[in-house]
Amino acid sequence: MTEIAYRLPQKRTLVTALPGPESVRIAERRRAAVAGGVGSSVPVYAADADGGVILDVDGNSLIDLGSGIAVTSVGASDPRVAAAVATQAARFTHTCFMVTPYEGYVAVAERLNALNPGDHEKRTVLFNSGAEAVENAIKVARLATGRDAVVAFDHAYHGRTNLTMALTAKSMPYKKDFGPFAPEVYRMPMSYPYRDAGVDGAAAARRAIDQMEKQLGADAVAAIIIEPIQGEGGFIVPAPGFLPALQEWANANGVVFIADEVQTGFARTGTWFACEDEGVAPDVITMAKGIAGGMPLSAITGRADLLDAVHPGGLGGTYGGNPVACAAALAALDTMTELDLPARARAIGERALPRLRALAGELDVIGDVRGRGAMLAIELVRPGTSEPDPELTKAVAAKALAAGVVVLTCGTYGNVIRLLPPLVIGDELLDDALTVLEAAVREAAA
Ligand SMILES: *Cc1c(COP(=O)(O)O)cnc(C)c1O
């Protein structure tokens, strides 16, 4: 594999307790300036980031196991991305693709069409955020089918705008008191092997399909939207066979099958897209997060007949496919290819999973270890039960942070520790982070 040249020392170094004094000062200014509704996972403020480390404003070097929620897969300051952004910004930052178009947008669309699974002809549209991509995938599906109903799943997360809140399963904090929500959204049972013992992928799909047929009728359904591995809902990997059976049913009934790969996409799970693992080629894929090395960009890529069905002007937005973000995406895709980040994601999984499994063998607070590639999780429970333990989960994340490792939590029950390291993290740094995490779980469980 290509050696990566890092700009910052790839080491965990603490020079203050966390948060340090400068972070505390900024946090005070923040309280007076930033709306209270915006939360942050950690109380330290970033000054610099490179490879697998985040340097904070007090000079602490933290190991990043979150990648800003699966965004900075190529690192937070990939030299190729940084140079492409600077070059494009020096030319033009915006003309609006709907006013005066530019080549970068077309080039990103070509790359995504080539990269997305399935040998059907494809078209792409660019937007700014994951939620916006999801909204537009639903718009396309409704227009193309002439149907209204949209099916989402238990534990799903699709965003925070009105329609995507409706698609998202969890009330607190995403939806509570923010309604009324968009209509014609229906929720079906997910395949959740750890909490669904004995229900294999085919049976779980049958269960969802029966409900769709009985409660909605297949010919009322415009789209099924599903995360191939659920993100915010708990890194839930459906049982094998679940996704292919849903896709097959969708195809047979004129239902648009949308894979929301906003979190799983771009090498994260060891393939370019997670649905490739079972040979699933969705009608439409939504993408964002890892797409552009941290610049805000999102996309939908899908069957040409669906995307071209929309009247000119029906899709777009002032900033969608911003030229600087497009330049960043092209550079990030080059880095992903040159460093073979799908292979690196698999290597991260192969390095981390045995250690997480060994820890689970030792400690009865770990109910499940799961994930694929560099999208890994442990689900924490009360000893000897499968009862979720969100307090323990918070304690583990806090202990890891105190020792200099940023880990994120997730899950419908708030009891999942998730690992989303930058795919450019080095082995030594990853090993050190896992040692810290192991100690954090042991201490919190004791
Ligand atoms: C993060 C996420 C979204 C929303 O993306 P935003 O850019 O935050 O709007 C949608 N779907 C999935 C699966 C996500 O993980």
The ligand as an SDF file (V2000), in Angstrom:
LIG
                    3D

 15 15  0  0  0  0  0  0  0  0999 V2000
  -25.8760   11.8800    8.2200 C   0  0  0  0  0  0  0  0  0  0  0  0
  -26.8880   11.1530    7.4630 C   0  0  0  0  0  0  0  0  0  0  0  0
  -27.8890   11.8220    6.7490 C   0  0  0  0  0  0  0  0  0  0  0  0
  -28.0510   13.3190    6.7890 C   0  0  0  0  0  0  0  0  0  0  0  0
  -26.9400   13.9650    6.2590 O   0  0  0  0  0  0  0  0  0  0  0  0
  -26.7570   15.5450    6.5500 P   0  0  0  0  0  0  0  0  0  0  0  0
  -25.5900   15.9230    5.6740 O   0  0  0  0  0  0  0  0  0  0  0  0
  -26.4590   15.6690    8.0040 O   0  0  0  0  0  0  0  0  0  0  0  0
  -28.0090   16.2090    6.1730 O   0  0  0  0  0  0  0  0  0  0  0  0
  -28.7670   11.0670    5.9970 C   0  0  0  0  0  0  0  0  0  0  0  0
  -28.6800    9.7350    5.9580 N   0  0  0  0  0  0  0  0  0  0  0  0
  -27.7220    9.0520    6.6300 C   0  0  0  0  0  0  0  0  0  0  0  0
  -27.6560    7.5640    6.5320 C   0  0  0  0  0  0  0  0  0  0  0  0
  -26.8060    9.7330    7.4250 C   0  0  0  0  0  0  0  0  0  0  0  0
  -25.8810    9.0750    8.1180 O   0  0  0  0  0  0  0  0  0  0  0  0
  1  2  1  0
  2  3  1  0
  2 14  2  0
  3  4  1  0
  3 10  2  0
  4  5  1  0
  5  6  1  0
  6  7  2  0
  6  8  1  0
  6  9  1  0
 10 11  1  0
 11 12  2  0
 12 13  1  0
 12 14  1  0
 14 15  1  0
M  END
$$$$
